[in-house]
């Protein structure tokens, strides 16, 4: 009987996945706990498995070399930076993900972070709980109407953020590596250069994938281009921005605030500079989660694994060139 192993998971349990896999006539196994996995642990527990489901497990070249029978690794998310896709392809293993599942909730979260920073909501809330009834001490407080909102990365989530920001009264501009400055998106938002966006936007919200070209896309050098009263928002991937540089800018009074949901190293160390920077709203990689989106995420991810193990083309495969070999295993 074929076997799918849940290598690690970002949920309270894996009952949902177990029921789906077993209903498809496939054996299911999982680790005893949800923690992220090292390559050595993955190799130890996935011997004999036809498919794997992962959230943050490190699927390196070593893993694929040690598990040549593996047909598919299915990620509970969109980004696959914890999986060596090149190594998977060389081994004939399909890598699947769940694109666009969290479009609405992640875009909601990005807008919420921007507004919380703009209105200093968490700071005023903390004052009230300390018995201080005086919002003036937290000024300046801003509004959406008339401010420029820069969207960095114009995929599904970036488009949703742009739509929602416009609805609030922001003037939206967009940078994307596929966009041509001076032209308009299909929704009539102007494409601009990244440099131009950083110079003019009051809110800069990141929605790009993490690839070598986007590592520290916002860094100590180009942070200097931004306005002193600008806000940085990141709900994409932690390493897309240099949080230490953002923290330094905040401490120097060179930014209005920052709303950060994703971090280069998670969980974040209590000693990390961003944890002690002023005017921040920090959330623990929560943007993707709603009770509604979680069901969709888990169902689509598990179905991808089932489809490949059963010899069918999955809904989403990031290395389709490996699919024929994977299905033939």
MOHU-V708574 format. One record per run of one state. SS is the DSSP state (h for helix, s for strand, l for the rest). FROM is the first residue (numbers start at 1). TO is the last residue. If there is no record, write none. Layout:
# MOHU-V708574
{{SS | FROM | TO} {SS | FROM | TO}}
This chain:
# MOHU-V708574
{{l | 1 | 2} {s | 3 | 6} {l | 7 | 14} {h | 15 | 23} {l | 24 | 26} {s | 27 | 30} {l | 31 | 38} {h | 39 | 46} {l | 47 | 50} {s | 51 | 54} {l | 55 | 58} {s | 59 | 59} {l | 60 | 60} {h | 61 | 66} {l | 67 | 71} {s | 72 | 75} {l | 76 | 82} {s | 83 | 83} {l | 84 | 84} {h | 85 | 90} {l | 91 | 93} {s | 94 | 96} {l | 97 | 102} {h | 103 | 119} {l | 120 | 120} {h | 121 | 129} {l | 130 | 134} {h | 135 | 138} {l | 139 | 147} {s | 148 | 152} {l | 153 | 155} {h | 156 | 168} {l | 169 | 170} {s | 171 | 175} {l | 176 | 183} {s | 184 | 184} {l | 185 | 189} {s | 190 | 191} {l | 192 | 193} {h | 194 | 200} {l | 201 | 202} {s | 203 | 206} {l | 207 | 211} {h | 212 | 214} {l | 215 | 217} {s | 218 | 218} {l | 219 | 221} {h | 222 | 225} {l | 226 | 230} {s | 231 | 234} {l | 235 | 237} {h | 238 | 240} {s | 241 | 241} {l | 242 | 242} {h | 243 | 251} {l | 252 | 256} {s | 257 | 260} {l | 261 | 272} {h | 273 | 276} {l | 277 | 279} {s | 280 | 282} {l | 283 | 290} {h | 291 | 309} {l | 310 | 316} {s | 317 | 317} {l | 318 | 319} {h | 320 | 328} {l | 329 | 329}}
